[in-house]
Amino acid sequence: MPILTAVDGPGWIEPDDVPRPIVAFGAAMADSGGFELHPHRHRKGQMLLVQRGALSCEVEGGLWIVPPGSAIWIPGGALHAFKVTGALEGYCAFVDPTVGGGLPDLCRAVSVTPLLRALLARAAHLPYLYEEGGANSRLVAVILDELVTARIEDFHLPMPTDPRLRRVADDMIATPANRGTLVGWAQRAGMSERTMMRLISRETGMSFGRWRQQLAVMLAVKWLAGGASIQQVAADLGYESVPSFVTMFRKALGTSPARYMANRHAD
């Protein structure tokens, strides 16, 4: 999948084909009503840092939301797909898996330090065939160190593999305002309440209620980062009142939606 445009060469450049430890570039997308990148994979690992807006990424076995001030790391070879709502700004870096040990072997959302953000901004201004050795090699080494030690953030929603549960999960993601009961969702899936409880616990490590709350928090963060109002997010998640939504959000993330997003943008 071509992503980079060559400045001093012909046409499009595939990051996997660039013989450098790290290939980085800036990413900016206007609000075009939504953008989706269908499932694909790279030989190299990929890090996407979000500065404005938010994106969702589905990787084998889970769904991640990446708000401003965070990044997602996707190991090389992992099948993944992106969805963007609203405008998006940030940086993307492809990391060759041969550069050394310590790189995460699982997908994760991580907090971005000011140092890592500045390093990626600097790397994004290098030619894609930058001269190796000296300052460039030291820059790459520090980026890798920062990535390896980055703090993991809880923006992950485990996705079930059982076909019946997956249909339920997809329906809940598509219609989050549907506040149906466990019994109702189990009936739609063609299974008993007890069977559904057992399956979702086994496949996600969460109870039904905890899974649905995590989904609501992740969607709320994504929509708020995309510019939606608190009132609109509460309604779209099926809450009868804004205060009840704010209470849920505060319990999950320790602060109100408005303060949470203000802190994210300030960082």
Backbone as CSV, one residue per row, in Angstrom:
resi,resn,N_x,N_y,N_z,CA_x,CA_y,CA_z,C_x,C_y,C_z
1,MET,0.846,-1.191,0.000,0.000,0.000,0.000,0.878,1.237,0.000
2,PRO,0.924,2.013,-1.086,1.784,3.193,-1.131,1.271,4.301,-0.229
3,ILE,2.167,4.885,0.524,1.782,5.948,1.446,2.627,7.196,1.238
4,LEU,3.894,7.033,0.974,4.797,8.175,0.896,4.949,8.672,-0.534
5,THR,5.054,9.986,-0.673,5.356,10.572,-1.968,6.831,10.912,-2.018
6,ALA,7.522,10.452,-3.041,8.952,10.712,-3.164,9.187,12.153,-3.597
7,VAL,10.053,12.850,-2.873,10.382,14.224,-3.220,11.467,14.250,-4.296
8,ASP,12.415,13.322,-4.198,13.531,13.323,-5.130,13.562,12.055,-5.973
9,GLY,12.400,11.449,-6.182,12.338,10.227,-6.962,10.973,10.078,-7.596
10,PRO,10.711,9.006,-8.305,9.457,8.849,-9.047,8.317,8.322,-8.193
11,GLY,7.155,8.937,-8.381,5.911,8.364,-7.899,5.803,8.117,-6.411
12,TRP,5.082,7.012,-6.098,4.791,6.641,-4.729,5.867,5.727,-4.164
13,ILE,6.015,5.795,-2.859,7.013,4.977,-2.171,6.317,4.097,-1.151
14,GLU,6.587,2.816,-1.166,6.092,1.874,-0.165,7.057,1.858,1.004
15,PRO,6.593,2.180,2.223,7.499,2.239,3.379,8.304,0.968,3.595
16,ASP,7.705,-0.192,3.323,8.432,-1.445,3.509,9.664,-1.544,2.609
17,ASP,9.653,-0.792,1.511,10.750,-0.877,0.543,11.867,0.131,0.807
18,VAL,11.671,1.028,1.787,12.689,2.033,2.070,13.742,1.420,2.998
19,PRO,14.998,1.364,2.590,16.039,0.697,3.384,16.592,1.582,4.498
20,ARG,15.716,1.947,5.429,16.128,2.751,6.574,15.438,2.212,7.830
21,PRO,16.060,2.354,9.009,15.447,1.823,10.242,14.088,2.437,10.546
22,ILE,13.952,3.743,10.270,12.689,4.436,10.512,12.365,5.312,9.312
23,VAL,11.118,5.260,8.883,10.607,6.165,7.852,9.449,6.921,8.486
24,ALA,9.581,8.233,8.631,8.569,9.032,9.322,8.063,10.151,8.421
25,PHE,6.815,10.529,8.641,6.244,11.637,7.880,5.084,12.234,8.669
26,GLY,4.766,13.483,8.365,3.611,14.130,8.966,2.336,13.701,8.261
27,ALA,1.239,13.681,9.002,-0.057,13.285,8.437,-1.085,14.354,8.770
28,ALA,-1.771,14.867,7.773,-2.811,15.866,7.972,-3.976,15.547,7.056
29,MET,-5.170,15.556,7.617,-6.355,15.224,6.838,-7.480,16.170,7.227
30,ALA,-8.055,16.837,6.230,-9.173,17.734,6.488,-10.415,16.910,6.830
31,ASP,-11.403,17.585,7.405,-12.658,16.929,7.752,-13.438,16.655,6.472
32,SER,-13.337,15.426,5.999,-13.982,15.062,4.739,-15.219,14.193,4.959
33,GLY,-15.680,14.150,6.203,-16.859,13.352,6.501,-16.566,11.912,6.854
34,GLY,-15.290,11.584,6.970,-14.919,10.219,7.339,-13.980,9.592,6.322
35,PHE,-13.022,8.846,6.831,-12.036,8.179,5.973,-11.774,6.805,6.551
36,GLU,-11.670,5.817,5.679,-11.446,4.447,6.125,-10.361,3.800,5.286
37,LEU,-9.414,3.166,5.973,-8.360,2.413,5.312,-8.618,0.940,5.607
38,HIS,-8.902,0.186,4.585,-9.344,-1.198,4.753,-8.203,-2.095,5.262
39,PRO,-8.541,-3.286,5.745,-7.516,-4.159,6.345,-6.318,-4.381,5.433
40,HIS,-5.137,-4.212,6.017,-3.884,-4.376,5.291,-2.795,-4.676,6.305
41,ARG,-1.606,-4.940,5.858,-0.505,-5.207,6.772,0.798,-4.724,6.154
42,HIS,1.795,-4.486,7.016,3.133,-4.074,6.597,4.158,-5.024,7.220
43,ARG,5.266,-5.159,6.555,6.378,-5.903,7.154,6.928,-5.137,8.349
44,LYS,6.994,-3.809,8.222,7.513,-2.963,9.292,6.432,-2.679,10.332
45,GLY,6.878,-2.423,11.562,5.959,-1.954,12.574,5.558,-0.520,12.274
46,GLN,4.405,-0.105,12.769,3.891,1.232,12.488,3.467,1.932,13.773
47,MET,3.873,3.192,13.910,3.426,4.020,15.024,2.711,5.238,14.464
48,LEU,1.501,5.467,14.952,0.720,6.625,14.539,0.458,7.496,15.754
49,LEU,0.967,8.723,15.725,0.804,9.680,16.810,-0.268,10.687,16.408
50,VAL,-1.245,10.905,17.273,-2.342,11.825,16.984,-2.143,13.112,17.778
51,GLN,-2.161,14.235,17.081,-2.091,15.539,17.736,-3.446,16.243,17.741
52,ARG,-4.229,16.020,16.718,-5.557,16.626,16.619,-6.498,15.607,16.020
53,GLY,-7.726,15.553,16.567,-8.679,14.570,16.090,-8.494,13.243,16.799
54,ALA,-9.018,12.197,16.218,-8.905,10.854,16.792,-9.134,9.841,15.687
55,LEU,-8.595,8.658,15.899,-8.834,7.583,14.947,-9.107,6.298,15.708
56,SER,-9.778,5.393,15.043,-9.978,4.052,15.597,-9.228,3.071,14.714
57,CYS,-8.685,2.066,15.349,-7.897,1.073,14.632,-8.287,-0.303,15.125
58,GLU,-8.671,-1.146,14.193,-8.966,-2.530,14.557,-7.807,-3.405,14.119
59,VAL,-7.212,-4.086,15.073,-6.132,-5.028,14.833,-6.632,-6.384,15.286
60,GLU,-6.123,-7.440,14.693,-6.565,-8.785,15.017,-6.770,-8.941,16.527
61,GLY,-8.018,-9.093,16.925,-8.291,-9.347,18.327,-8.695,-8.149,19.145
62,GLY,-8.715,-6.954,18.565,-9.091,-5.822,19.392,-9.334,-4.549,18.613
63,LEU,-9.987,-3.603,19.299,-10.274,-2.286,18.758,-9.586,-1.263,19.644
64,TRP,-8.874,-0.310,19.038,-8.188,0.751,19.761,-8.716,2.101,19.318
65,ILE,-8.835,3.021,20.275,-9.128,4.422,19.989,-7.889,5.229,20.343
66,VAL,-7.485,6.146,19.458,-6.281,6.942,19.678,-6.681,8.414,19.721
67,PRO,-6.753,9.016,20.917,-7.114,10.428,21.041,-5.880,11.323,20.941
68,PRO,-6.053,12.645,20.945,-4.893,13.546,20.912,-3.947,13.288,22.087
69,GLY,-2.649,13.328,21.799,-1.660,13.096,22.845,-1.289,11.642,23.022
70,SER,-1.855,10.765,22.185,-1.556,9.340,22.266,-1.067,8.840,20.914
71,ALA,-0.545,7.643,20.927,-0.109,6.989,19.699,-0.505,5.535,19.771
72,ILE,-0.569,4.901,18.624,-0.797,3.467,18.572,0.412,2.811,17.917
73,TRP,0.826,1.699,18.499,1.911,0.905,17.934,1.310,-0.377,17.380
74,ILE,1.612,-0.674,16.100,1.120,-1.868,15.431,2.328,-2.685,14.989
75,PRO,2.524,-3.871,15.525,3.692,-4.675,15.150,3.676,-5.028,13.665
76,GLY,4.840,-5.256,13.116,4.936,-5.664,11.730,4.199,-6.969,11.481
77,GLY,3.491,-7.041,10.368,2.765,-8.243,10.002,1.353,-8.323,10.523
78,ALA,0.942,-7.414,11.425,-0.405,-7.471,11.999,-1.424,-6.882,11.025
79,LEU,-2.494,-7.590,10.787,-3.572,-7.098,9.935,-4.330,-6.010,10.685
80,HIS,-4.506,-4.843,10.050,-5.156,-3.729,10.741,-5.909,-2.852,9.758
81,ALA,-6.871,-2.102,10.302,-7.670,-1.177,9.516,-7.890,0.089,10.326
82,PHE,-7.973,1.238,9.643,-8.159,2.525,10.301,-9.490,3.152,9.903
83,LYS,-10.058,3.901,10.848,-11.200,4.764,10.554,-10.949,6.120,11.190
84,VAL,-11.193,7.176,10.428,-10.995,8.542,10.908,-12.298,9.296,10.742
85,THR,-12.713,10.013,11.788,-13.869,10.887,11.692,-13.411,12.296,12.013
86,GLY,-13.747,13.250,11.160,-13.309,14.623,11.377,-11.884,14.832,10.880
87,ALA,-11.332,15.992,11.235,-9.972,16.320,10.830,-8.972,15.549,11.690
88,LEU,-7.803,15.306,11.131,-6.770,14.562,11.850,-5.403,15.146,11.520
89,GLU,-4.589,15.305,12.558,-3.213,15.733,12.377,-2.322,14.892,13.278
90,GLY,-1.128,14.591,12.796,-0.202,13.823,13.612,1.017,13.403,12.824
91,TYR,1.650,12.333,13.298,2.847,11.804,12.652,2.735,10.286,12.559
92,CYS,3.372,9.750,11.533,3.403,8.313,11.342,4.837,7.879,11.128
93,ALA,5.208,6.760,11.713,6.564,6.238,11.542,6.490,4.733,11.328
94,PHE,7.257,4.256,10.364,7.398,2.826,10.112,8.774,2.400,10.603
95,VAL,8.798,1.344,11.408,10.028,0.909,12.070,10.397,-0.488,11.588
96,ASP,11.598,-0.627,11.083,12.067,-1.920,10.601,12.228,-2.876,11.781
97,PRO,11.674,-4.085,11.692,11.752,-5.023,12.822,13.167,-5.515,13.119
98,THR,14.110,-5.241,12.243,15.482,-5.716,12.460,16.343,-4.728,13.226
99,VAL,15.767,-3.590,13.660,16.611,-2.562,14.282,17.058,-2.938,15.688
100,GLY,16.443,-3.918,16.293,16.880,-4.301,17.638,15.740,-4.809,18.476
101,GLY,16.074,-5.361,19.635,15.070,-5.912,20.524,14.369,-4.839,21.329
102,GLY,13.333,-5.271,22.040,12.626,-4.361,22.926,11.366,-3.770,22.354
103,LEU,11.176,-3.820,21.023,9.962,-3.278,20.444,8.770,-4.139,20.847
104,PRO,7.622,-3.526,21.161,6.450,-4.316,21.566,6.051,-5.301,20.475
105,ASP,5.676,-6.507,20.872,5.244,-7.504,19.900,3.726,-7.607,19.832
106,LEU,3.034,-6.737,20.594,1.586,-6.670,20.554,1.153,-5.233,20.300
107,CYS,-0.033,-5.088,19.719,-0.578,-3.747,19.503,-0.874,-3.096,20.847
108,ARG,-0.638,-1.781,20.929,-0.924,-1.051,22.159,-1.072,0.438,21.874
109,ALA,-1.903,1.095,22.686,-1.981,2.551,22.680,-1.049,3.062,23.774
110,VAL,-0.276,4.099,23.461,0.715,4.591,24.410,0.614,6.100,24.537
111,SER,1.003,6.598,25.693,1.072,8.033,25.938,2.318,8.596,25.264
112,VAL,2.184,9.784,24.709,3.285,10.410,23.970,3.907,11.514,24.812
113,THR,5.191,11.395,25.065,5.912,12.436,25.799,6.258,13.584,24.853
114,PRO,6.486,14.786,25.399,6.933,15.888,24.532,8.201,15.554,23.768
115,LEU,9.100,14.767,24.387,10.326,14.392,23.703,10.035,13.528,22.488
116,LEU,9.184,12.513,22.631,8.863,11.638,21.513,8.177,12.426,20.398
117,ARG,7.291,13.334,20.758,6.616,14.152,19.738,7.630,14.991,18.967
118,ALA,8.577,15.612,19.683,9.584,16.444,19.030,10.505,15.608,18.149
119,LEU,10.846,14.417,18.604,11.716,13.538,17.818,11.043,13.107,16.518
120,LEU,9.746,12.770,16.599,9.042,12.362,15.385,8.890,13.527,14.424
121,ALA,8.661,14.717,14.956,8.576,15.895,14.097,9.895,16.121,13.370
122,ARG,10.991,15.924,14.070,12.305,16.078,13.445,12.534,14.989,12.394
123,ALA,12.191,13.743,12.729,12.383,12.645,11.788,11.516,12.803,10.551
124,ALA,10.338,13.406,10.706,9.429,13.576,9.574,9.980,14.548,8.535
125,HIS,10.946,15.373,8.923,11.531,16.332,7.992,12.797,15.806,7.330
126,LEU,13.181,14.580,7.671,14.330,13.980,6.992,13.911,13.457,5.620
127,PRO,14.793,13.469,4.640,14.483,12.777,3.376,14.255,11.302,3.656
128,TYR,13.404,10.645,2.864,13.118,9.243,3.186,14.359,8.378,3.028
129,LEU,15.309,8.787,2.186,16.596,8.099,2.097,17.665,8.966,2.778
130,TYR,17.447,9.246,4.059,18.380,10.098,4.792,19.725,9.393,4.967
131,GLU,20.766,10.213,5.126,22.104,9.671,5.328,22.199,9.050,6.713
132,GLU,22.631,7.817,6.771,22.742,7.120,8.042,24.072,7.436,8.715
133,GLY,24.104,7.192,10.013,25.311,7.486,10.783,25.222,8.856,11.412
134,GLY,25.978,9.084,12.438,26.026,10.388,13.083,24.710,10.752,13.734
135,ALA,24.268,12.000,13.512,23.092,12.539,14.192,21.826,11.768,13.844
136,ASN,21.675,11.350,12.598,20.463,10.628,12.204,20.327,9.301,12.952
137,SER,21.412,8.582,13.064,21.377,7.305,13.777,21.079,7.512,15.258
138,ARG,21.616,8.564,15.839,21.327,8.845,17.248,19.866,9.243,17.427
139,LEU,19.322,9.999,16.484,17.909,10.384,16.537,17.023,9.142,16.515
140,VAL,17.308,8.224,15.597,16.528,6.990,15.496,16.627,6.183,16.784
141,ALA,17.812,6.108,17.357,18.004,5.322,18.577,17.160,5.868,19.729
142,VAL,17.079,7.191,19.850,16.293,7.783,20.936,14.799,7.568,20.696
143,ILE,14.348,7.654,19.441,12.939,7.375,19.135,12.578,5.962,19.576
144,LEU,13.439,5.022,19.266,13.174,3.630,19.653,13.147,3.476,21.167
145,ASP,14.069,4.141,21.857,14.086,4.083,23.323,12.786,4.632,23.900
146,GLU,12.314,5.761,23.356,11.080,6.375,23.843,9.872,5.476,23.573
147,LEU,9.862,4.823,22.437,8.752,3.938,22.109,8.717,2.732,23.044
148,VAL,9.865,2.147,23.294,9.938,0.958,24.142,9.473,1.266,25.562
149,THR,9.773,2.458,26.065,9.448,2.805,27.454,8.154,3.596,27.600
150,ALA,7.412,3.825,26.510,6.187,4.628,26.571,5.144,3.970,27.470
151,ARG,4.406,4.796,28.191,3.375,4.304,29.106,2.151,3.831,28.323
152,ILE,1.689,2.630,28.642,0.522,2.061,27.955,-0.751,2.724,28.464
153,GLU,-1.676,3.030,27.547,-2.953,3.632,27.904,-4.093,2.640,27.621
154,ASP,-5.155,2.771,28.409,-6.255,1.807,28.337,-7.317,2.271,27.344
155,PHE,-6.964,2.255,26.067,-7.927,2.572,25.021,-8.150,1.361,24.126
156,HIS,-8.190,0.207,24.760,-8.298,-1.058,24.039,-9.605,-1.738,24.403
157,LEU,-10.290,-2.222,23.374,-11.512,-2.984,23.582,-11.312,-4.362,22.956
158,PRO,-11.189,-5.422,23.783,-11.019,-6.762,23.202,-12.247,-7.141,22.375
159,MET,-12.009,-7.727,21.225,-13.107,-8.125,20.348,-13.235,-9.649,20.342
160,PRO,-14.451,-10.156,20.513,-14.646,-11.612,20.542,-14.460,-12.227,19.162
161,THR,-14.102,-13.499,19.139,-13.944,-14.223,17.880,-15.120,-15.144,17.589
162,ASP,-15.884,-15.526,18.611,-17.076,-16.330,18.383,-18.006,-15.569,17.438
163,PRO,-18.447,-16.174,16.333,-19.256,-15.453,15.343,-20.514,-14.816,15.914
164,ARG,-21.158,-15.481,16.853,-22.380,-14.929,17.438,-22.063,-13.694,18.274
165,LEU,-21.009,-13.802,19.093,-20.622,-12.656,19.903,-20.116,-11.509,19.034
166,ARG,-19.394,-11.841,17.955,-18.877,-10.792,17.091,-20.007,-10.012,16.435
167,ARG,-21.080,-10.693,16.054,-22.233,-9.985,15.498,-22.842,-9.050,16.530
168,VAL,-22.926,-9.510,17.777,-23.440,-8.654,18.850,-22.534,-7.443,19.033
169,ALA,-21.214,-7.677,19.077,-20.267,-6.577,19.255,-20.375,-5.574,18.123
170,ASP,-20.462,-6.052,16.891,-20.581,-5.152,15.739,-21.871,-4.351,15.807
171,ASP,-22.962,-4.989,16.228,-24.239,-4.273,16.360,-24.152,-3.200,17.439
172,MET,-23.484,-3.512,18.550,-23.369,-2.539,19.639,-22.490,-1.363,19.233
173,ILE,-21.457,-1.624,18.444,-20.603,-0.538,17.967,-21.357,0.327,16.964
174,ALA,-22.172,-0.315,16.117,-22.916,0.425,15.100,-24.078,1.211,15.689
175,THR,-24.667,0.704,16.783,-25.821,1.377,17.402,-25.587,1.522,18.901
176,PRO,-24.619,2.341,19.306,-24.287,2.438,20.734,-25.400,3.027,21.594
177,ALA,-26.389,3.673,20.972,-27.500,4.218,21.754,-28.474,3.134,22.193
178,ASN,-28.335,1.946,21.648,-29.194,0.832,22.038,-28.744,0.330,23.406
179,ARG,-29.503,0.639,24.425,-29.151,0.263,25.792,-29.838,-1.038,26.197
180,GLY,-29.962,-1.964,25.257,-30.627,-3.232,25.530,-29.960,-4.010,26.649
181,THR,-30.714,-4.890,27.247,-30.220,-5.692,28.364,-29.402,-6.877,27.855
182,LEU,-28.689,-7.501,28.769,-27.946,-8.712,28.438,-28.878,-9.784,27.899
183,VAL,-30.054,-9.912,28.518,-31.023,-10.921,28.071,-31.429,-10.656,26.624
184,GLY,-31.704,-9.393,26.318,-32.121,-9.043,24.967,-31.045,-9.310,23.935
185,TRP,-29.797,-8.951,24.252,-28.702,-9.195,23.309,-28.439,-10.696,23.142
186,ALA,-28.585,-11.458,24.234,-28.390,-12.904,24.141,-29.445,-13.532,23.238
187,GLN,-30.690,-13.067,23.342,-31.749,-13.592,22.493,-31.469,-13.288,21.023
188,ARG,-30.962,-12.079,20.745,-30.637,-11.717,19.365,-29.513,-12.593,18.817
189,ALA,-28.609,-13.022,19.713,-27.491,-13.856,19.294,-27.854,-15.332,19.228
190,GLY,-29.047,-15.681,19.689,-29.476,-17.071,19.652,-28.824,-17.932,20.709
191,MET,-28.590,-17.369,21.871,-27.994,-18.140,22.956,-28.622,-17.731,24.278
192,SER,-28.369,-18.513,25.309,-28.913,-18.189,26.624,-28.094,-17.082,27.275
193,GLU,-28.686,-16.455,28.267,-27.976,-15.405,29.007,-26.712,-15.962,29.644
194,ARG,-26.813,-17.147,30.231,-25.653,-17.741,30.902,-24.533,-18.050,29.901
195,THR,-24.910,-18.576,28.737,-23.899,-18.886,27.717,-23.204,-17.622,27.243
196,MET,-23.957,-16.573,27.038,-23.354,-15.327,26.575,-22.423,-14.747,27.631
197,MET,-22.834,-14.796,28.880,-21.972,-14.297,29.951,-20.661,-15.064,29.989
198,ARG,-20.749,-16.388,29.856,-19.554,-17.220,29.911,-18.638,-16.955,28.711
199,LEU,-19.224,-16.826,27.528,-18.429,-16.617,26.322,-17.729,-15.260,26.320
200,ILE,-18.451,-14.211,26.683,-17.840,-12.893,26.627,-16.747,-12.750,27.676
201,SER,-16.921,-13.407,28.816,-15.870,-13.382,29.834,-14.637,-14.130,29.350
202,ARG,-14.857,-15.276,28.701,-13.737,-16.084,28.234,-12.986,-15.398,27.088
203,GLU,-13.710,-14.731,26.192,-13.081,-14.195,24.995,-12.570,-12.767,25.148
204,THR,-13.083,-12.016,26.110,-12.644,-10.627,26.270,-12.007,-10.348,27.631
205,GLY,-12.217,-11.253,28.596,-11.714,-11.003,29.936,-12.540,-9.993,30.704
206,MET,-13.713,-9.644,30.183,-14.586,-8.644,30.812,-15.988,-9.203,30.964
207,SER,-16.727,-8.609,31.891,-18.150,-8.887,31.960,-18.853,-8.102,30.843
208,PHE,-20.112,-8.452,30.593,-20.874,-7.742,29.572,-20.965,-6.253,29.901
209,GLY,-21.282,-5.926,31.155,-21.414,-4.533,31.540,-20.110,-3.768,31.429
210,ARG,-19.000,-4.400,31.814,-17.701,-3.734,31.725,-17.307,-3.520,30.272
211,TRP,-17.576,-4.490,29.416,-17.245,-4.360,27.998,-18.032,-3.208,27.388
212,ARG,-19.324,-3.138,27.707,-20.149,-2.072,27.128,-19.727,-0.703,27.651
213,GLN,-19.324,-0.617,28.911,-18.864,0.670,29.441,-17.561,1.097,28.760
214,GLN,-16.639,0.136,28.559,-15.390,0.463,27.886,-15.651,0.948,26.455
215,LEU,-16.602,0.326,25.787,-16.975,0.778,24.452,-17.506,2.212,24.502
216,ALA,-18.357,2.512,25.462,-18.923,3.851,25.568,-17.838,4.895,25.827
217,VAL,-16.899,4.577,26.708,-15.808,5.521,27.006,-14.966,5.770,25.760
218,MET,-14.633,4.717,25.041,-13.786,4.860,23.859,-14.484,5.655,22.762
219,LEU,-15.761,5.375,22.529,-16.498,6.141,21.530,-16.635,7.596,21.949
220,ALA,-16.859,7.828,23.238,-16.984,9.204,23.729,-15.699,9.988,23.483
221,VAL,-14.563,9.394,23.808,-13.282,10.067,23.599,-13.078,10.350,22.110
222,LYS,-13.398,9.384,21.270,-13.234,9.570,19.829,-14.116,10.707,19.319
223,TRP,-15.372,10.716,19.696,-16.290,11.735,19.189,-15.955,13.119,19.735
224,LEU,-15.604,13.184,21.018,-15.222,14.473,21.592,-13.984,15.031,20.905
225,ALA,-13.018,14.159,20.638,-11.805,14.599,19.950,-12.110,15.050,18.531
226,GLY,-13.169,14.509,17.951,-13.571,14.907,16.607,-14.395,16.162,16.561
227,GLY,-14.687,16.748,17.730,-15.398,18.027,17.767,-16.840,17.959,18.199
228,ALA,-17.361,16.783,18.550,-18.748,16.667,18.994,-18.926,17.289,20.374
229,SER,-20.100,17.797,20.649,-20.395,18.369,21.962,-20.692,17.268,22.964
230,ILE,-20.583,17.607,24.246,-20.887,16.636,25.292,-22.348,16.203,25.203
231,GLN,-23.229,17.152,24.901,-24.653,16.838,24.785,-24.894,15.834,23.653
232,GLN,-24.207,16.050,22.513,-24.399,15.147,21.383,-23.860,13.756,21.681
233,VAL,-22.699,13.694,22.334,-22.106,12.396,22.661,-23.006,11.635,23.621
234,ALA,-23.522,12.325,24.636,-24.417,11.669,25.592,-25.636,11.088,24.892
235,ALA,-26.209,11.864,23.965,-27.384,11.388,23.244,-27.041,10.212,22.341
236,ASP,-25.910,10.290,21.649,-25.528,9.229,20.720,-25.191,7.925,21.439
237,LEU,-24.827,8.029,22.720,-24.547,6.828,23.508,-25.788,6.316,24.242
238,GLY,-26.916,7.001,24.065,-28.165,6.529,24.639,-28.411,6.926,26.082
239,TYR,-27.654,7.909,26.598,-27.875,8.348,27.979,-29.076,9.293,28.035
240,GLU,-29.887,9.136,29.075,-31.087,9.946,29.207,-30.776,11.381,29.582
241,SER,-29.611,11.602,30.182,-29.238,12.959,30.571,-27.733,13.126,30.466
242,VAL,-27.313,14.382,30.310,-25.885,14.675,30.265,-25.208,14.342,31.593
243,PRO,-25.799,14.685,32.751,-25.140,14.358,34.020,-24.848,12.872,34.193
244,SER,-25.753,12.010,33.750,-25.502,10.569,33.904,-24.321,10.133,33.036
245,PHE,-24.197,10.718,31.846,-23.043,10.411,31.001,-21.762,10.935,31.630
246,VAL,-21.787,12.160,32.139,-20.601,12.748,32.761,-20.163,11.920,33.962
247,THR,-21.107,11.423,34.743,-20.775,10.584,35.896,-20.066,9.312,35.458
248,MET,-20.581,8.663,34.416,-19.938,7.460,33.901,-18.523,7.766,33.424
249,PHE,-18.371,8.846,32.689,-17.070,9.225,32.131,-16.081,9.534,33.251
250,ARG,-16.555,10.253,34.268,-15.673,10.621,35.382,-15.214,9.381,36.156
251,LYS,-16.111,8.420,36.355,-15.729,7.193,37.053,-14.702,6.405,36.262
252,ALA,-14.827,6.419,34.943,-13.926,5.631,34.113,-12.558,6.279,33.961
253,LEU,-12.512,7.617,33.781,-11.257,8.289,33.463,-10.806,9.296,34.519
254,GLY,-11.582,9.434,35.580,-11.121,10.252,36.698,-11.351,11.738,36.573
255,THR,-11.992,12.190,35.512,-12.258,13.617,35.346,-13.426,13.781,34.385
256,SER,-13.926,15.004,34.268,-15.072,15.259,33.404,-14.653,15.237,31.937
257,PRO,-15.601,15.040,31.016,-15.248,15.048,29.589,-14.599,16.350,29.142
258,ALA,-15.119,17.488,29.600,-14.573,18.781,29.172,-13.134,18.949,29.645
259,ARG,-12.868,18.624,30.904,-11.510,18.780,31.430,-10.564,17.762,30.791
260,TYR,-11.074,16.571,30.543,-10.224,15.545,29.934,-9.733,16.003,28.562
261,MET,-10.645,16.503,27.740,-10.252,16.933,26.394,-9.393,18.202,26.456
262,ALA,-9.676,19.096,27.408,-8.844,20.297,27.547,-7.413,19.920,27.885
263,ASN,-7.254,18.942,28.776,-5.903,18.494,29.153,-5.210,17.839,27.966
264,ARG,-5.958,17.083,27.186,-5.372,16.420,26.024,-4.831,17.445,25.027
265,HIS,-5.623,18.464,24.752,-5.204,19.476,23.786,-4.076,20.338,24.354
266,ALA,-4.116,20.564,25.656,-3.046,21.354,26.278,-1.712,20.627,26.185
267,ASP,-1.770,19.290,26.373,-0.535,18.492,26.289,0.036,18.502,24.879
